Amino acid sequence: MTDSGSTDPTRTPPLPEVFLKRTISLINSNSDRNSVSLVCKDWYNFERLTRRHVSIRNCYAVSPEIVAARFPAIRSVSLKGKPRFSDFNLVPEDWGADVQPWLSVFVTAYPLLEE
């Protein structure tokens, strides 16, 4: 018989916020930060709230509104308009790469954007 007040032995207690914030702030690589965000919901939230740079390699893969909602503290953005396959002349020269929707969203979402 189990006691309703007992804790689940299979669950690990959450890490203190101070430790989690400090740990994630020491991770600089975007790929490492992406991996860290997959650990659990707490790590996902701390990673998204502390990320300062985001790279969008295909502006058609995600909307600017989703990026602005997920990463509220961005200071730097790298934005590539055309998908990778356009480098091999697989799309017309004048196709795509419209950054205007991104600029419209980012100008209000990130007033402290530096680059």
Backbone bond lengths (Angstrom), bond angles and torsions (degrees), N, CA, C in turn:
res aa  C-N    CA-C-N  psi(-1)  N-CA   C-N-CA  omega(-1)  CA-C   N-CA-C  phi
1 M - - - 1.444 - - 1.525 108.33 -
2 T 1.315 116.49 135.32 1.460 119.72 -178.05 1.513 110.62 -102.68
3 D 1.279 114.85 147.49 1.454 122.64 177.45 1.523 108.43 -83.43
4 S 1.324 118.49 130.39 1.463 120.97 -178.07 1.525 112.22 -65.94
5 G 1.319 117.82 -18.42 1.454 121.25 179.57 1.514 113.71 -90.14
6 S 1.336 117.50 -6.85 1.465 119.53 -177.92 1.525 110.67 -76.66
7 T 1.313 115.04 157.45 1.461 120.08 179.75 1.515 110.04 -92.37
8 D 1.296 116.03 155.64 1.463 122.64 178.87 1.528 108.47 -74.14
9 P 1.336 118.70 118.47 1.469 120.49 -177.33 1.527 113.43 -69.53
10 T 1.331 117.59 -13.63 1.471 119.83 179.77 1.521 112.37 -87.22
11 R 1.312 117.44 -10.80 1.467 120.95 -179.69 1.516 110.95 -97.23
12 T 1.308 115.06 137.43 1.456 120.97 175.30 1.522 107.94 -91.14
13 P 1.319 118.50 135.11 1.467 118.94 177.98 1.531 110.01 -64.84
14 P 1.324 117.38 148.59 1.469 119.50 -179.01 1.527 111.86 -64.53
15 L 1.327 114.90 149.63 1.466 120.49 176.99 1.522 109.29 -72.27
16 P 1.317 117.75 148.88 1.468 119.91 176.03 1.535 110.43 -60.57
17 E 1.324 116.28 144.09 1.465 121.45 -178.43 1.520 112.75 -55.02
18 V 1.306 117.05 -42.00 1.465 121.26 -178.26 1.524 110.46 -59.96
19 F 1.316 116.52 -44.84 1.466 121.05 179.41 1.526 111.03 -64.47
20 L 1.316 116.05 -45.91 1.462 120.70 -178.44 1.525 111.48 -63.61
21 K 1.314 116.75 -45.26 1.464 120.98 179.26 1.526 111.25 -61.33
22 R 1.315 117.06 -43.81 1.473 121.59 -179.89 1.526 110.97 -66.29
23 T 1.311 117.10 -42.98 1.464 121.60 -179.87 1.522 111.16 -61.16
24 I 1.308 117.07 -49.91 1.465 120.59 -177.92 1.520 111.03 -67.68
25 S 1.320 118.43 -33.52 1.471 120.03 179.40 1.527 112.37 -66.22
26 L 1.327 117.61 -21.03 1.470 121.36 179.12 1.529 113.26 -83.45
27 I 1.316 117.35 -7.74 1.468 121.45 -178.95 1.522 108.36 -94.50
28 N 1.331 116.55 115.39 1.463 121.24 -175.45 1.522 114.28 -101.80
29 S 1.296 118.10 -28.40 1.458 122.10 -177.18 1.532 110.63 -69.79
30 N 1.335 116.99 130.80 1.462 120.42 178.85 1.522 111.63 -60.69
31 S 1.327 117.50 -40.57 1.470 119.18 -179.37 1.530 110.79 -67.19
32 D 1.325 117.70 -36.72 1.468 120.35 176.75 1.523 111.04 -67.67
33 R 1.325 116.43 -40.30 1.464 120.04 178.20 1.528 110.22 -64.84
34 N 1.332 116.78 -38.14 1.465 119.93 176.25 1.527 110.33 -60.53
35 S 1.328 116.57 -43.10 1.470 120.88 179.48 1.526 111.34 -65.41
36 V 1.313 116.94 -42.42 1.468 121.76 179.73 1.526 110.69 -60.18
37 S 1.316 116.83 -37.13 1.464 119.93 -177.67 1.528 112.53 -67.13
38 L 1.329 117.56 -12.84 1.466 121.30 -179.83 1.531 113.62 -90.39
39 V 1.327 117.74 -4.89 1.470 121.20 -175.84 1.527 111.23 -64.07
40 C 1.313 116.63 -53.30 1.465 121.61 179.62 1.531 107.96 -166.30
41 K 1.322 116.48 177.10 1.467 120.36 -177.52 1.526 112.68 -63.00
42 D 1.327 117.17 -39.52 1.469 119.76 179.03 1.520 111.00 -61.56
43 W 1.327 116.83 -45.96 1.469 120.84 -179.97 1.527 110.41 -65.74
44 Y 1.323 117.18 -39.30 1.467 121.92 176.88 1.529 109.81 -57.83
45 N 1.330 116.08 -49.11 1.467 119.96 -177.70 1.523 112.59 -65.99
46 F 1.321 117.97 -43.04 1.465 119.74 178.14 1.523 111.22 -64.51
47 E 1.325 116.68 -39.45 1.467 119.86 179.76 1.523 110.52 -64.27
48 R 1.305 117.60 -46.15 1.468 120.02 -177.24 1.529 111.92 -67.55
49 L 1.327 116.98 -33.24 1.462 120.74 -179.70 1.525 113.11 -76.99
50 T 1.329 117.72 -21.31 1.464 120.74 -178.07 1.524 113.60 -105.94
51 R 1.322 117.92 -4.01 1.466 119.40 -179.23 1.526 109.33 -70.10
52 R 1.336 116.20 133.74 1.466 122.38 -178.87 1.527 112.65 -110.64
53 H 1.328 117.86 -17.27 1.469 121.37 179.05 1.524 109.27 -131.50
54 V 1.316 115.61 140.42 1.461 120.57 175.30 1.527 108.55 -135.13
55 S 1.336 115.55 140.18 1.464 122.13 176.98 1.518 108.64 -113.30
56 I 1.314 115.99 124.43 1.459 121.85 175.48 1.521 105.97 -110.66
57 R 1.317 116.65 108.93 1.464 120.33 -175.57 1.516 112.74 -87.86
58 N 1.320 117.52 -14.87 1.459 121.81 176.94 1.520 106.84 -147.16
59 C 1.315 117.00 104.82 1.464 120.50 -174.28 1.530 112.81 -68.79
60 Y 1.332 117.89 -5.17 1.462 120.87 176.29 1.523 111.74 -94.44
61 A 1.324 118.33 -5.93 1.462 121.93 -177.76 1.527 112.63 -83.84
62 V 1.321 117.33 -20.92 1.464 121.72 -177.96 1.527 107.91 -150.46
63 S 1.322 116.60 154.90 1.465 119.08 179.68 1.530 110.13 -91.24
64 P 1.328 117.41 152.20 1.471 119.91 178.78 1.528 112.31 -63.15
65 E 1.322 117.26 -30.10 1.465 120.41 178.81 1.531 111.47 -64.90
66 I 1.328 116.51 -38.74 1.467 120.35 179.10 1.526 110.23 -66.80
67 V 1.327 116.81 -42.30 1.468 120.62 178.59 1.527 110.16 -62.20
68 A 1.331 116.99 -45.94 1.468 120.96 -178.91 1.530 111.74 -64.00
69 A 1.322 117.48 -36.41 1.467 120.35 179.22 1.530 111.62 -72.08
70 R 1.328 117.05 -37.61 1.466 119.77 -176.99 1.521 112.26 -76.14
71 F 1.336 117.42 -39.25 1.466 121.39 -174.63 1.531 110.12 -118.60
72 P 1.322 118.77 87.29 1.462 121.14 -174.92 1.528 115.73 -77.27
73 A 1.334 119.25 -11.96 1.470 121.01 -173.51 1.527 113.39 -114.79
74 I 1.305 117.85 26.75 1.468 121.96 -177.39 1.528 110.51 -65.79
75 R 1.337 115.50 137.83 1.468 122.41 175.52 1.527 111.28 -116.81
76 S 1.342 116.59 -16.84 1.461 121.28 -174.86 1.529 109.49 -145.08
77 V 1.340 116.21 137.88 1.463 121.82 -178.94 1.520 109.59 -134.00
78 S 1.330 116.08 135.45 1.465 122.22 168.89 1.519 105.94 -112.57
79 L 1.322 116.91 122.93 1.457 121.48 -174.79 1.517 109.90 -127.07
80 K 1.321 116.10 122.66 1.461 121.40 176.10 1.516 107.03 -112.11
81 G 1.315 116.20 125.20 1.456 120.50 -174.35 1.504 115.51 -78.77
82 K 1.311 117.25 -42.02 1.460 119.40 -175.56 1.523 110.74 -97.77
83 P 1.343 116.68 144.12 1.465 119.22 177.80 1.521 111.85 -67.59
84 R 1.306 116.82 162.44 1.465 123.37 -175.31 1.527 113.02 -55.57
85 F 1.317 117.82 -38.72 1.463 119.11 -177.26 1.523 112.77 -65.63
86 S 1.329 118.47 -14.22 1.463 120.21 176.64 1.523 111.42 -70.21
87 D 1.339 117.18 -19.61 1.464 120.95 177.22 1.524 111.92 -66.75
88 F 1.309 117.44 -16.57 1.463 121.72 -177.00 1.526 112.09 -107.81
89 N 1.341 115.98 24.48 1.467 122.45 178.42 1.521 112.67 57.17
90 L 1.319 117.25 38.37 1.460 121.65 179.20 1.526 112.58 -95.61
91 V 1.334 117.01 -3.29 1.464 121.34 176.53 1.525 108.18 -132.97
92 P 1.336 117.79 155.80 1.468 119.85 178.22 1.530 111.53 -58.66
93 E 1.301 116.82 149.23 1.468 123.22 -176.00 1.532 112.60 -58.89
94 D 1.331 117.70 -37.66 1.465 120.88 -175.81 1.537 113.08 -93.20
95 W 1.326 118.49 13.86 1.458 122.00 -177.37 1.525 111.32 -86.91
96 G 1.303 115.58 135.01 1.457 121.69 168.14 1.510 117.18 71.59
97 A 1.312 114.26 -162.13 1.461 124.87 178.73 1.524 112.61 67.11
98 D 1.324 117.41 36.78 1.457 121.30 177.97 1.531 109.28 -86.53
99 V 1.320 116.66 106.35 1.467 120.69 -177.92 1.528 112.89 -92.69
100 Q 1.319 118.24 -4.59 1.462 121.01 -177.15 1.533 112.91 -56.25
101 P 1.343 120.05 -45.13 1.476 118.56 177.76 1.532 112.61 -60.64
102 W 1.325 117.05 -35.67 1.464 121.21 178.62 1.524 110.44 -66.86
103 L 1.312 116.76 -44.79 1.464 120.37 -179.87 1.522 111.27 -63.60
104 S 1.328 116.58 -40.25 1.464 120.68 179.89 1.527 111.79 -61.04
105 V 1.322 117.04 -42.28 1.469 120.97 179.99 1.522 110.88 -73.25
106 F 1.328 117.10 -45.25 1.467 121.10 -174.81 1.522 113.11 -68.09
107 V 1.324 118.30 -30.36 1.464 119.93 -178.89 1.533 110.90 -64.07
108 T 1.320 117.59 -31.68 1.465 119.57 177.60 1.531 112.37 -92.94
109 A 1.335 117.21 -35.08 1.471 120.50 -177.15 1.523 112.75 -74.08
110 Y 1.328 117.39 -32.05 1.469 121.66 -174.76 1.528 111.25 -126.94
111 P 1.329 118.30 74.90 1.465 119.91 -179.98 1.532 112.96 -65.31
112 L 1.332 117.90 -19.56 1.465 121.63 -179.64 1.528 112.39 -100.95
113 L 1.321 117.39 17.57 1.462 121.35 179.84 1.522 109.58 -62.16
114 E 1.324 116.06 129.44 1.462 121.87 -176.62 1.518 113.02 -100.00
115 E 1.332 117.12 -37.71 1.463 119.87 179.44 1.503 111.27 -151.90
